[in-house]
Amino acid sequence: MAKVGFIGLGTMGASMAYNCQRGGNELVVHDIRREAATQHLEAGAEWADTPRAVAASSDIVFTSLPGPVEVEAVSLGEDGIMSGMSPGKTYFDLSTSSPTLIRQIHDRVAPQGINVLDAPVSGGPAGAASGRLAIWVGGDKAVFDQHKAVLDSIGDAAYYVGPIGSGAIAKLVHNCAGYIVQTALAEVFTMGIKAGVDPLALWLAVRKGAGGRRGMFEGLAQHFLINDYDPPDFALRLARKDVDLAVAVGREFDVPMKLANTTLAEMTEALNRGWAGRDSRVAMLLQEERAGVEVHVNPDELRQALAAEQAG
């Protein structure tokens, strides 16, 4: 097991550090509040007065901090982590932070032989406590493989995403998508409730539909990722009709429906492109055009990735 330094013992960090310690790793800890480390110290962890001291005493350093400002200060500031690192040591940032910042930190210290990887987590406080936690890692794949056992003591789903910054980007995609969906759910549920349906009955009903039975990202594999919208699972003209009807109910009951109207406009533009008979997800191509991105995953590679995931 490794000599691990852990900085940031807040709601998430305290549990992650404790699980890392329970996994058999020697632990050195630091936080702006020493009392946050009580359970770790009682379990045999070593206290360090500064991030620099943590780094000097450890082979691997983890941070779990509120955001980019704190990450930059703790890693690069006076008595920061990098002032205590030496060649061959590794820094993982578990925070939800900026991909640009972690790339800058990486580029600054890579010539010194110091490894830097971004490794944001997902699972919330309950997942941090139970160890049911996704860890999305960006950086050198060999370094990820080298320290996989330590990552596995923190979470049960450590996954290598790609080069430095990739983990941070994956986390931002995940979280932003969730909050957009949250806004959309608030919009359509207020429409349904104001139109006369009991909130509990409405929720119990929609949970049994196609959208309620699968994860938010699962549908992307069917058409969007492989760039194949023919033949349709559900034609655009029919999907647009459904959204148009929902927007009409919103108008009838004076419910603001910004996202629904934006979606209707997207589907109408796609319809006017001549895509009425293609799958309803074909409207997603409009955003690809605006972003200047062409999404295409080889279907065989996608099937192999899904099979490997299920086998693992």
Protein Blocks (a to p, Z undefined) as FASTA:
>chain_A
ZZdddehjafklmmmmmmmmmnopacddddfblklmmmmmmnopacdfbfklmmmmpmbd
cdddfblmlmmmmmmmghifklmgcehiacddfbdcdfklmmmmmmmmmmnopacddddd
eebjmlmmnopacdddedjfklmmmmmmmmmmmpccdccfbdehklmmmmmmmmmmmmmm
mmmmmmmmmmmmmnopafklmmmmmmmmmklmpcfklmmmmmmmnopabdcfbdfklmmm
mmmmmmmmmmmnopacfklmmmmmmmmmmmmnopmmmcfklmmmmmmmmnopacdddfkl
mmmmmmmmmmZZ
